[in-house]
């Protein structure tokens, strides 16, 4: 690879993916080259697992964002609810998990009220 850019990497990756697709391997590639991003999914990937991975990315942002950020609590509590729902997608939530989600919803409402109050000032 003579060109040391992400685009060059992506072009080489496409060749590799095509090579494995010819061997009947199911591979899905999604890219956003504006942000130098590529996702590769194999044949075991399903939509619930993909959603879990996306929520983990959002949760990581919530975990690493300072609590004083005005949107932190909304993001954090939304991801906590979503993680619980995805973990129990094919199962029933427990009464404890339901109570946690209710608490998260109250925290979301409180945070939105705080944001709303700042806007009104």
N, C-alpha and C positions, 0 to 999 in steps of 0.2 A: 504494500500500500504506500504509494509515493506521496499522496495527498494526505496530510495529517489532520483531516477534519472529521467531524461526526458524520457528515454526509458520505464521505468515502467509506467510513466504517459501515454505515447502513447499506451501502451498495454491495460491499463484500458479504454482509450478513444475508442479504437477499439471495445471493448466489448459493450460500451455504443452505439456506432454508429450501430453496428449489431442489438442491441435491437430495435432501432428506425427503422431500415431498415425492420425488421420483421413486423413492423406496417405499412409498405408500404410508409414510408417517404423517399423521395429522398434526399440523402445526399452524397456529394462527399468530400472525404478527400484526401488531398495531403500532403505529408510530405517530409522533408529533415532532416533526423535525424542526419546527420553530423553537422548541424547547429541548432539543437534543434528547428525545425520549423514545425508547422502544420497549414494548412489552411483547414477550413471547409466551404463548400458551401451548401446552402439549395436550395430548388426547384425553388425559384424565381430568382436565379442567372443566368445571361446570359453572353455571351462572351464580350459584350461591357462594362457591369458593371465590370466584372473581370478586363478588360484592364484598366478601370478608376482607380480601386483600386491599380493596379500595378504602374500606372503612379503617383498616389498620393504618393506612397512610394519613387519613384525616385525624385519627386518634393521635398519631405521632406528632402532628402539628399542635394539637391541643395540649399534649403532655409537655411539649417543649416551649410553649408560649407562656409568657409570664401571666400570672393571674390578674394583673392589673390591666391587661389588654381588654378593651370594652366588649369584644366578642368571644373571649376565651370561654366563659361559662356556657354560652349557648352552644358553641362547637363541642366542648367537652361532654356536656350532658346529652346532646343529640347523638354523638358517637357511642356513648355508653348504652343508650337505648337501642341503637341500631345493632351494636355488637351482640347484645342479648337476643334480639329478635333473630339475627342470622344464626347464632349458635343453636337456637331452638326451632329453626325453620321447619324441621320435619318432626318436631316433638312438641310437647306442651310446656309452657313456661310455668315455673313454680309460683306459689303464692308469694314467696320471698322476692323472687325476681320481679313480679308484678308490683310489689310495694316499692322496690328500688326504682322501677320505671316511673311510678307515680311521683316519687320524690324528685327524680330527674326532671319530670315535666314541670313541677313546681319551681325548680331552680331555673329552668328555661324561661318560664313566665316572669320570674323575678328579674332575671337578666334583661329580658326584653323591655320590661317596665323601666329599668334603669337606663337603658339606651333611649327609650322614648322620652324620659325626663330630660336627658341631656340635649335631645333635639329641640325640645320645647324652650330651652333656655336661650 
